[in-house]
């Protein structure tokens, strides 16, 4: 989810996702049983994130 907006997406079975966000944004990653992660994104590209159990 793009922080501060209602812009979000979900992953497929393999954890792959696609989202269009503003040029400078913070993505919030959440999943049941995992720690929430906020990642600042600048520019376009691939963002790999590993989530830890909570």
mmCIF file as Biopython writes it, N, C-alpha, C and O atoms, coordinates in Angstrom:
data_model
#
loop_
_atom_site.group_PDB
_atom_site.id
_atom_site.type_symbol
_atom_site.label_atom_id
_atom_site.label_alt_id
_atom_site.label_comp_id
_atom_site.label_asym_id
_atom_site.label_entity_id
_atom_site.label_seq_id
_atom_site.pdbx_PDB_ins_code
_atom_site.Cartn_x
_atom_site.Cartn_y
_atom_site.Cartn_z
_atom_site.occupancy
_atom_site.B_iso_or_equiv
_atom_site.auth_seq_id
_atom_site.auth_asym_id
_atom_site.pdbx_PDB_model_num
ATOM 1   N N  . UNK A ? 1  ? 0.838  -1.171  0.000   1.0 0.0 1  A 1 
ATOM 2   C CA . UNK A ? 1  ? 0.000  0.000   0.000   1.0 0.0 1  A 1 
ATOM 3   C C  . UNK A ? 1  ? 0.888  1.241   0.000   1.0 0.0 1  A 1 
ATOM 4   O O  . UNK A ? 1  ? 1.903  1.293   0.694   1.0 0.0 1  A 1 
ATOM 5   N N  . UNK A ? 2  ? 0.490  2.239   -0.789  1.0 0.0 2  A 1 
ATOM 6   C CA . UNK A ? 2  ? 1.207  3.514   -0.765  1.0 0.0 2  A 1 
ATOM 7   C C  . UNK A ? 2  ? 0.734  4.288   0.463   1.0 0.0 2  A 1 
ATOM 8   O O  . UNK A ? 2  ? -0.453 4.585   0.599   1.0 0.0 2  A 1 
ATOM 9   N N  . UNK A ? 3  ? 1.668  4.609   1.353   1.0 0.0 3  A 1 
ATOM 10  C CA . UNK A ? 3  ? 1.334  5.241   2.629   1.0 0.0 3  A 1 
ATOM 11  C C  . UNK A ? 3  ? 0.583  6.555   2.408   1.0 0.0 3  A 1 
ATOM 12  O O  . UNK A ? 3  ? 0.965  7.367   1.565   1.0 0.0 3  A 1 
ATOM 13  N N  . UNK A ? 4  ? -0.482 6.750   3.173   1.0 0.0 4  A 1 
ATOM 14  C CA . UNK A ? 4  ? -1.253 7.977   3.106   1.0 0.0 4  A 1 
ATOM 15  C C  . UNK A ? 4  ? -2.261 8.023   1.982   1.0 0.0 4  A 1 
ATOM 16  O O  . UNK A ? 4  ? -2.885 9.060   1.757   1.0 0.0 4  A 1 
ATOM 17  N N  . UNK A ? 5  ? -2.439 6.907   1.259   1.0 0.0 5  A 1 
ATOM 18  C CA . UNK A ? 5  ? -3.382 6.845   0.153   1.0 0.0 5  A 1 
ATOM 19  C C  . UNK A ? 5  ? -4.210 5.571   0.265   1.0 0.0 5  A 1 
ATOM 20  O O  . UNK A ? 5  ? -4.026 4.773   1.184   1.0 0.0 5  A 1 
ATOM 21  N N  . UNK A ? 6  ? -5.118 5.397   -0.679  1.0 0.0 6  A 1 
ATOM 22  C CA . UNK A ? 6  ? -5.859 4.136   -0.779  1.0 0.0 6  A 1 
ATOM 23  C C  . UNK A ? 6  ? -5.319 3.291   -1.921  1.0 0.0 6  A 1 
ATOM 24  O O  . UNK A ? 6  ? -5.943 2.306   -2.315  1.0 0.0 6  A 1 
ATOM 25  N N  . UNK A ? 7  ? -4.157 3.673   -2.458  1.0 0.0 7  A 1 
ATOM 26  C CA . UNK A ? 7  ? -3.517 2.970   -3.564  1.0 0.0 7  A 1 
ATOM 27  C C  . UNK A ? 7  ? -2.786 1.744   -3.029  1.0 0.0 7  A 1 
ATOM 28  O O  . UNK A ? 7  ? -1.817 1.873   -2.280  1.0 0.0 7  A 1 
ATOM 29  N N  . UNK A ? 8  ? -3.243 0.563   -3.407  1.0 0.0 8  A 1 
ATOM 30  C CA . UNK A ? 8  ? -2.601 -0.648  -2.918  1.0 0.0 8  A 1 
ATOM 31  C C  . UNK A ? 8  ? -2.727 -1.793  -3.900  1.0 0.0 8  A 1 
ATOM 32  O O  . UNK A ? 8  ? -3.362 -1.661  -4.946  1.0 0.0 8  A 1 
ATOM 33  N N  . UNK A ? 9  ? -2.131 -2.895  -3.566  1.0 0.0 9  A 1 
ATOM 34  C CA . UNK A ? 9  ? -2.161 -4.091  -4.402  1.0 0.0 9  A 1 
ATOM 35  C C  . UNK A ? 9  ? -1.935 -5.306  -3.507  1.0 0.0 9  A 1 
ATOM 36  O O  . UNK A ? 9  ? -1.659 -5.163  -2.316  1.0 0.0 9  A 1 
ATOM 37  N N  . UNK A ? 10 ? -2.051 -6.490  -4.080  1.0 0.0 10 A 1 
ATOM 38  C CA . UNK A ? 10 ? -1.720 -7.728  -3.377  1.0 0.0 10 A 1 
ATOM 39  C C  . UNK A ? 10 ? -0.741 -8.507  -4.238  1.0 0.0 10 A 1 
ATOM 40  O O  . UNK A ? 10 ? -0.618 -8.252  -5.436  1.0 0.0 10 A 1 
ATOM 41  N N  . UNK A ? 11 ? -0.055 -9.448  -3.634  1.0 0.0 11 A 1 
ATOM 42  C CA . UNK A ? 11 ? 0.895  -10.272 -4.384  1.0 0.0 11 A 1 
ATOM 43  C C  . UNK A ? 11 ? 0.195  -11.490 -4.964  1.0 0.0 11 A 1 
ATOM 44  O O  . UNK A ? 11 ? -0.903 -11.864 -4.551  1.0 0.0 11 A 1 
ATOM 45  N N  . UNK A ? 12 ? 0.873  -12.100 -5.942  1.0 0.0 12 A 1 
ATOM 46  C CA . UNK A ? 12 ? 0.385  -13.392 -6.426  1.0 0.0 12 A 1 
ATOM 47  C C  . UNK A ? 12 ? 0.959  -14.488 -5.529  1.0 0.0 12 A 1 
ATOM 48  O O  . UNK A ? 12 ? 1.587  -14.185 -4.514  1.0 0.0 12 A 1 
ATOM 49  N N  . UNK A ? 13 ? 0.756  -15.736 -5.882  1.0 0.0 13 A 1 
ATOM 50  C CA . UNK A ? 13 ? 1.209  -16.869 -5.078  1.0 0.0 13 A 1 
ATOM 51  C C  . UNK A ? 13 ? 2.719  -16.840 -4.838  1.0 0.0 13 A 1 
ATOM 52  O O  . UNK A ? 13 ? 3.186  -17.299 -3.795  1.0 0.0 13 A 1 
ATOM 53  N N  . UNK A ? 14 ? 3.487  -16.303 -5.794  1.0 0.0 14 A 1 
ATOM 54  C CA . UNK A ? 14 ? 4.948  -16.250 -5.689  1.0 0.0 14 A 1 
ATOM 55  C C  . UNK A ? 14 ? 5.456  -14.980 -5.014  1.0 0.0 14 A 1 
ATOM 56  O O  . UNK A ? 14 ? 6.666  -14.787 -4.899  1.0 0.0 14 A 1 
ATOM 57  N N  . UNK A ? 15 ? 4.545  -14.106 -4.565  1.0 0.0 15 A 1 
ATOM 58  C CA . UNK A ? 15 ? 4.952  -12.871 -3.906  1.0 0.0 15 A 1 
ATOM 59  C C  . UNK A ? 15 ? 5.241  -11.730 -4.855  1.0 0.0 15 A 1 
ATOM 60  O O  . UNK A ? 15 ? 5.759  -10.698 -4.430  1.0 0.0 15 A 1 
ATOM 61  N N  . UNK A ? 16 ? 4.922  -11.885 -6.129  1.0 0.0 16 A 1 
ATOM 62  C CA . UNK A ? 16 ? 5.164  -10.848 -7.133  1.0 0.0 16 A 1 
ATOM 63  C C  . UNK A ? 16 ? 4.001  -9.864  -7.120  1.0 0.0 16 A 1 
ATOM 64  O O  . UNK A ? 16 ? 2.839  -10.266 -7.055  1.0 0.0 16 A 1 
ATOM 65  N N  . UNK A ? 17 ? 4.319  -8.577  -7.182  1.0 0.0 17 A 1 
ATOM 66  C CA . UNK A ? 17 ? 3.286  -7.548  -7.201  1.0 0.0 17 A 1 
ATOM 67  C C  . UNK A ? 17 ? 3.676  -6.432  -8.162  1.0 0.0 17 A 1 
ATOM 68  O O  . UNK A ? 17 ? 4.852  -6.271  -8.491  1.0 0.0 17 A 1 
ATOM 69  N N  . UNK A ? 18 ? 2.701  -5.674  -8.604  1.0 0.0 18 A 1 
ATOM 70  C CA . UNK A ? 18 ? 2.901  -4.495  -9.448  1.0 0.0 18 A 1 
ATOM 71  C C  . UNK A ? 18 ? 2.059  -3.370  -8.872  1.0 0.0 18 A 1 
ATOM 72  O O  . UNK A ? 18 ? 0.898  -3.572  -8.516  1.0 0.0 18 A 1 
ATOM 73  N N  . UNK A ? 19 ? 2.649  -2.179  -8.782  1.0 0.0 19 A 1 
ATOM 74  C CA . UNK A ? 19 ? 1.919  -1.015  -8.277  1.0 0.0 19 A 1 
ATOM 75  C C  . UNK A ? 19 ? 2.507  0.232   -8.924  1.0 0.0 19 A 1 
ATOM 76  O O  . UNK A ? 19 ? 3.720  0.328   -9.109  1.0 0.0 19 A 1 
ATOM 77  N N  . UNK A ? 20 ? 1.661  1.171   -9.262  1.0 0.0 20 A 1 
ATOM 78  C CA . UNK A ? 20 ? 2.093  2.466   -9.777  1.0 0.0 20 A 1 
ATOM 79  C C  . UNK A ? 20 ? 1.929  3.475   -8.656  1.0 0.0 20 A 1 
ATOM 80  O O  . UNK A ? 20 ? 0.840  3.634   -8.106  1.0 0.0 20 A 1 
ATOM 81  N N  . UNK A ? 21 ? 3.030  4.166   -8.317  1.0 0.0 21 A 1 
ATOM 82  C CA . UNK A ? 21 ? 3.019  5.109   -7.200  1.0 0.0 21 A 1 
ATOM 83  C C  . UNK A ? 21 ? 3.587  6.448   -7.647  1.0 0.0 21 A 1 
ATOM 84  O O  . UNK A ? 21 ? 4.101  6.571   -8.759  1.0 0.0 21 A 1 
ATOM 85  N N  . UNK A ? 22 ? 3.492  7.455   -6.774  1.0 0.0 22 A 1 
ATOM 86  C CA . UNK A ? 22 ? 4.095  8.753   -7.069  1.0 0.0 22 A 1 
ATOM 87  C C  . UNK A ? 22 ? 5.624  8.604   -7.093  1.0 0.0 22 A 1 
ATOM 88  O O  . UNK A ? 22 ? 6.163  7.590   -6.650  1.0 0.0 22 A 1 
ATOM 89  N N  . UNK A ? 23 ? 6.311  9.624   -7.614  1.0 0.0 23 A 1 
ATOM 90  C CA . UNK A ? 23 ? 7.771  9.531   -7.782  1.0 0.0 23 A 1 
ATOM 91  C C  . UNK A ? 23 ? 8.517  9.305   -6.477  1.0 0.0 23 A 1 
ATOM 92  O O  . UNK A ? 23 ? 9.498  8.562   -6.444  1.0 0.0 23 A 1 
ATOM 93  N N  . UNK A ? 24 ? 8.066  9.930   -5.413  1.0 0.0 24 A 1 
ATOM 94  C CA . UNK A ? 24 ? 8.664  9.724   -4.087  1.0 0.0 24 A 1 
ATOM 95  C C  . UNK A ? 24 ? 7.527  9.286   -3.170  1.0 0.0 24 A 1 
ATOM 96  O O  . UNK A ? 24 ? 6.618  10.068  -2.887  1.0 0.0 24 A 1 
ATOM 97  N N  . UNK A ? 25 ? 7.574  8.042   -2.707  1.0 0.0 25 A 1 
ATOM 98  C CA . UNK A ? 25 ? 6.492  7.505   -1.891  1.0 0.0 25 A 1 
ATOM 99  C C  . UNK A ? 25 ? 7.068  6.530   -0.874  1.0 0.0 25 A 1 
ATOM 100 O O  . UNK A ? 25 ? 8.221  6.110   -0.970  1.0 0.0 25 A 1 
ATOM 101 N N  . UNK A ? 26 ? 6.250  6.187   0.088   1.0 0.0 26 A 1 
ATOM 102 C CA . UNK A ? 26 ? 6.586  5.141   1.048   1.0 0.0 26 A 1 
ATOM 103 C C  . UNK A ? 26 ? 5.599  4.006   0.855   1.0 0.0 26 A 1 
ATOM 104 O O  . UNK A ? 26 ? 4.385  4.211   0.887   1.0 0.0 26 A 1 
ATOM 105 N N  . UNK A ? 27 ? 6.127  2.810   0.653   1.0 0.0 27 A 1 
ATOM 106 C CA . UNK A ? 27 ? 5.280  1.633   0.544   1.0 0.0 27 A 1 
ATOM 107 C C  . UNK A ? 27 ? 5.214  0.942   1.893   1.0 0.0 27 A 1 
ATOM 108 O O  . UNK A ? 27 ? 6.219  0.818   2.593   1.0 0.0 27 A 1 
ATOM 109 N N  . UNK A ? 28 ? 4.025  0.496   2.248   1.0 0.0 28 A 1 
ATOM 110 C CA . UNK A ? 28 ? 3.805  -0.213  3.506   1.0 0.0 28 A 1 
ATOM 111 C C  . UNK A ? 28 ? 3.471  -1.663  3.160   1.0 0.0 28 A 1 
ATOM 112 O O  . UNK A ? 28 ? 2.489  -1.938  2.469   1.0 0.0 28 A 1 
ATOM 113 N N  . UNK A ? 29 ? 4.300  -2.584  3.648   1.0 0.0 29 A 1 
ATOM 114 C CA . UNK A ? 29 ? 4.099  -4.011  3.420   1.0 0.0 29 A 1 
ATOM 115 C C  . UNK A ? 29 ? 3.530  -4.620  4.687   1.0 0.0 29 A 1 
ATOM 116 O O  . UNK A ? 29 ? 4.089  -4.447  5.770   1.0 0.0 29 A 1 
ATOM 117 N N  . UNK A ? 30 ? 2.402  -5.345  4.557   1.0 0.0 30 A 1 
ATOM 118 C CA . UNK A ? 30 ? 1.765  -5.984  5.713   1.0 0.0 30 A 1 
ATOM 119 C C  . UNK A ? 30 ? 1.285  -7.369  5.321   1.0 0.0 30 A 1 
ATOM 120 O O  . UNK A ? 30 ? 0.819  -7.595  4.204   1.0 0.0 30 A 1 
ATOM 121 N N  . UNK A ? 31 ? 1.411  -8.296  6.274   1.0 0.0 31 A 1 
ATOM 122 C CA . UNK A ? 31 ? 0.882  -9.638  6.092   1.0 0.0 31 A 1 
ATOM 123 C C  . UNK A ? 31 ? 0.642  -10.229 7.479   1.0 0.0 31 A 1 
ATOM 124 O O  . UNK A ? 31 ? 1.418  -9.987  8.403   1.0 0.0 31 A 1 
ATOM 125 N N  . UNK A ? 32 ? -0.408 -10.987 7.618   1.0 0.0 32 A 1 
ATOM 126 C CA . UNK A ? 32 ? -0.749 -11.577 8.916   1.0 0.0 32 A 1 
ATOM 127 C C  . UNK A ? 32 ? 0.417  -12.424 9.430   1.0 0.0 32 A 1 
ATOM 128 O O  . UNK A ? 32 ? 0.946  -13.273 8.712   1.0 0.0 32 A 1 
ATOM 129 N N  . UNK A ? 33 ? 0.803  -12.182 10.667  1.0 0.0 33 A 1 
ATOM 130 C CA . UNK A ? 33 ? 1.880  -12.942 11.290  1.0 0.0 33 A 1 
ATOM 131 C C  . UNK A ? 33 ? 3.274  -12.446 10.953  1.0 0.0 33 A 1 
ATOM 132 O O  . UNK A ? 33 ? 4.265  -13.042 11.373  1.0 0.0 33 A 1 
ATOM 133 N N  . UNK A ? 34 ? 3.358  -11.345 10.187  1.0 0.0 34 A 1 
ATOM 134 C CA . UNK A ? 34 ? 4.661  -10.793 9.802   1.0 0.0 34 A 1 
ATOM 135 C C  . UNK A ? 34 ? 4.776  -9.368  10.322  1.0 0.0 34 A 1 
ATOM 136 O O  . UNK A ? 34 ? 3.770  -8.699  10.554  1.0 0.0 34 A 1 
ATOM 137 N N  . UNK A ? 35 ? 6.029  -8.903  10.507  1.0 0.0 35 A 1 
ATOM 138 C CA . UNK A ? 35 ? 6.255  -7.525  10.920  1.0 0.0 35 A 1 
ATOM 139 C C  . UNK A ? 35 ? 5.941  -6.576  9.766   1.0 0.0 35 A 1 
ATOM 140 O O  . UNK A ? 35 ? 6.289  -6.854  8.618   1.0 0.0 35 A 1 
ATOM 141 N N  . UNK A ? 36 ? 5.285  -5.457  10.070  1.0 0.0 36 A 1 
ATOM 142 C CA . UNK A ? 36 ? 4.989  -4.432  9.065   1.0 0.0 36 A 1 
ATOM 143 C C  . UNK A ? 36 ? 6.287  -3.734  8.665   1.0 0.0 36 A 1 
ATOM 144 O O  . UNK A ? 36 ? 7.142  -3.474  9.512   1.0 0.0 36 A 1 
ATOM 145 N N  . UNK A ? 37 ? 6.433  -3.434  7.383   1.0 0.0 37 A 1 
ATOM 146 C CA . UNK A ? 37 ? 7.631  -2.766  6.874   1.0 0.0 37 A 1 
ATOM 147 C C  . UNK A ? 37 ? 7.204  -1.520  6.107   1.0 0.0 37 A 1 
ATOM 148 O O  . UNK A ? 37 ? 6.313  -1.586  5.259   1.0 0.0 37 A 1 
ATOM 149 N N  . UNK A ? 38 ? 7.844  -0.370  6.404   1.0 0.0 38 A 1 
ATOM 150 C CA . UNK A ? 38 ? 7.683  0.855   5.624   1.0 0.0 38 A 1 
ATOM 151 C C  . UNK A ? 38 ? 8.969  1.061   4.838   1.0 0.0 38 A 1 
ATOM 152 O O  . UNK A ? 38 ? 10.048 1.136   5.424   1.0 0.0 38 A 1 
ATOM 153 N N  . UNK A ? 39 ? 8.862  1.153   3.493   1.0 0.0 39 A 1 
ATOM 154 C CA . UNK A ? 39 ? 10.041 1.341   2.643   1.0 0.0 39 A 1 
ATOM 155 C C  . UNK A ? 39 ? 9.865  2.577   1.782   1.0 0.0 39 A 1 
ATOM 156 O O  . UNK A ? 39 ? 8.910  2.659   1.009   1.0 0.0 39 A 1 
ATOM 157 N N  . UNK A ? 40 ? 10.778 3.549   1.903   1.0 0.0 40 A 1 
ATOM 158 C CA . UNK A ? 40 ? 10.739 4.744   1.071   1.0 0.0 40 A 1 
ATOM 159 C C  . UNK A ? 40 ? 11.259 4.379   -0.320  1.0 0.0 40 A 1 
ATOM 160 O O  . UNK A ? 40 ? 12.285 3.713   -0.461  1.0 0.0 40 A 1 
ATOM 161 N N  . UNK A ? 41 ? 10.529 4.830   -1.344  1.0 0.0 41 A 1 
ATOM 162 C CA . UNK A ? 41 ? 10.866 4.505   -2.727  1.0 0.0 41 A 1 
ATOM 163 C C  . UNK A ? 41 ? 11.104 5.807   -3.482  1.0 0.0 41 A 1 
ATOM 164 O O  . UNK A ? 41 ? 10.280 6.720   -3.434  1.0 0.0 41 A 1 
ATOM 165 N N  . UNK A ? 42 ? 12.237 5.888   -4.179  1.0 0.0 42 A 1 
ATOM 166 C CA . UNK A ? 42 ? 12.541 7.050   -5.015  1.0 0.0 42 A 1 
ATOM 167 C C  . UNK A ? 42 ? 12.854 6.530   -6.404  1.0 0.0 42 A 1 
ATOM 168 O O  . UNK A ? 42 ? 13.807 5.770   -6.582  1.0 0.0 42 A 1 
ATOM 169 N N  . UNK A ? 43 ? 12.057 6.932   -7.400  1.0 0.0 43 A 1 
ATOM 170 C CA . UNK A ? 43 ? 12.275 6.490   -8.774  1.0 0.0 43 A 1 
ATOM 171 C C  . UNK A ? 43 ? 11.626 5.145   -9.042  1.0 0.0 43 A 1 
ATOM 172 O O  . UNK A ? 43 ? 10.953 4.571   -8.186  1.0 0.0 43 A 1 
ATOM 173 N N  . UNK A ? 44 ? 11.847 4.665   -10.248 1.0 0.0 44 A 1 
ATOM 174 C CA . UNK A ? 44 ? 11.230 3.412   -10.685 1.0 0.0 44 A 1 
ATOM 175 C C  . UNK A ? 44 ? 12.208 2.259   -10.558 1.0 0.0 44 A 1 
ATOM 176 O O  . UNK A ? 44 ? 13.419 2.463   -10.465 1.0 0.0 44 A 1 
ATOM 177 N N  . UNK A ? 45 ? 11.682 1.069   -10.554 1.0 0.0 45 A 1 
ATOM 178 C CA . UNK A ? 45 ? 12.534 -0.101  -10.534 1.0 0.0 45 A 1 
ATOM 179 C C  . UNK A ? 45 ? 11.945 -1.224  -9.721  1.0 0.0 45 A 1 
ATOM 180 O O  . UNK A ? 45 ? 10.769 -1.208  -9.357  1.0 0.0 45 A 1 
ATOM 181 N N  . UNK A ? 46 ? 12.786 -2.198  -9.445  1.0 0.0 46 A 1 
ATOM 182 C CA . UNK A ? 46 ? 12.389 -3.379  -8.686  1.0 0.0 46 A 1 
ATOM 183 C C  . UNK A ? 46 ? 12.716 -3.145  -7.222  1.0 0.0 46 A 1 
ATOM 184 O O  . UNK A ? 46 ? 13.794 -2.655  -6.887  1.0 0.0 46 A 1 
ATOM 185 N N  . UNK A ? 47 ? 11.791 -3.494  -6.363  1.0 0.0 47 A 1 
ATOM 186 C CA . UNK A ? 47 ? 11.991 -3.373  -4.923  1.0 0.0 47 A 1 
ATOM 187 C C  . UNK A ? 47 ? 11.759 -4.745  -4.304  1.0 0.0 47 A 1 
ATOM 188 O O  . UNK A ? 47 ? 10.624 -5.220  -4.249  1.0 0.0 47 A 1 
ATOM 189 N N  . UNK A ? 48 ? 12.822 -5.377  -3.840  1.0 0.0 48 A 1 
ATOM 190 C CA . UNK A ? 48 ? 12.705 -6.670  -3.175  1.0 0.0 48 A 1 
ATOM 191 C C  . UNK A ? 48 ? 12.657 -6.450  -1.673  1.0 0.0 48 A 1 
ATOM 192 O O  . UNK A ? 48 ? 13.456 -5.686  -1.132  1.0 0.0 48 A 1 
ATOM 193 N N  . UNK A ? 49 ? 11.733 -7.108  -1.001  1.0 0.0 49 A 1 
ATOM 194 C CA . UNK A ? 49 ? 11.556 -6.950  0.432   1.0 0.0 49 A 1 
ATOM 195 C C  . UNK A ? 49 ? 11.401 -8.313  1.075   1.0 0.0 49 A 1 
ATOM 196 O O  . UNK A ? 49 ? 10.645 -9.148  0.578   1.0 0.0 49 A 1 
ATOM 197 N N  . UNK A ? 50 ? 12.094 -8.550  2.158   1.0 0.0 50 A 1 
ATOM 198 C CA . UNK A ? 50 ? 11.962 -9.793  2.914   1.0 0.0 50 A 1 
ATOM 199 C C  . UNK A ? 50 ? 11.280 -9.444  4.229   1.0 0.0 50 A 1 
ATOM 200 O O  . UNK A ? 50 ? 11.718 -8.550  4.953   1.0 0.0 50 A 1 
ATOM 201 N N  . UNK A ? 51 ? 10.200 -10.164 4.524   1.0 0.0 51 A 1 
ATOM 202 C CA . UNK A ? 51 ? 9.445  -9.905  5.740   1.0 0.0 51 A 1 
ATOM 203 C C  . UNK A ? 51 ? 9.832  -10.908 6.817   1.0 0.0 51 A 1 
ATOM 204 O O  . UNK A ? 51 ? 10.100 -12.073 6.525   1.0 0.0 51 A 1 
ATOM 205 N N  . UNK A ? 52 ? 9.860  -10.446 8.070   1.0 0.0 52 A 1 
ATOM 206 C CA . UNK A ? 52 ? 10.202 -11.298 9.215   1.0 0.0 52 A 1 
ATOM 207 C C  . UNK A ? 52 ? 8.935  -11.643 9.992   1.0 0.0 52 A 1 
ATOM 208 O O  . UNK A ? 52 ? 7.978  -10.869 10.015  1.0 0.0 52 A 1 
ATOM 209 N N  . UNK A ? 53 ? 8.942  -12.789 10.613  1.0 0.0 53 A 1 
ATOM 210 C CA . UNK A ? 53 ? 7.827  -13.174 11.484  1.0 0.0 53 A 1 
ATOM 211 C C  . UNK A ? 53 ? 7.742  -12.223 12.661  1.0 0.0 53 A 1 
ATOM 212 O O  . UNK A ? 53 ? 8.756  -11.716 13.141  1.0 0.0 53 A 1 
ATOM 213 N N  . UNK A ? 54 ? 6.521  -11.985 13.120  1.0 0.0 54 A 1 
ATOM 214 C CA . UNK A ? 54 ? 6.362  -11.083 14.271  1.0 0.0 54 A 1 
ATOM 215 C C  . UNK A ? 54 ? 6.362  -11.875 15.566  1.0 0.0 54 A 1 
ATOM 216 O O  . UNK A ? 54 ? 6.239  -11.295 16.645  1.0 0.0 54 A 1 
#
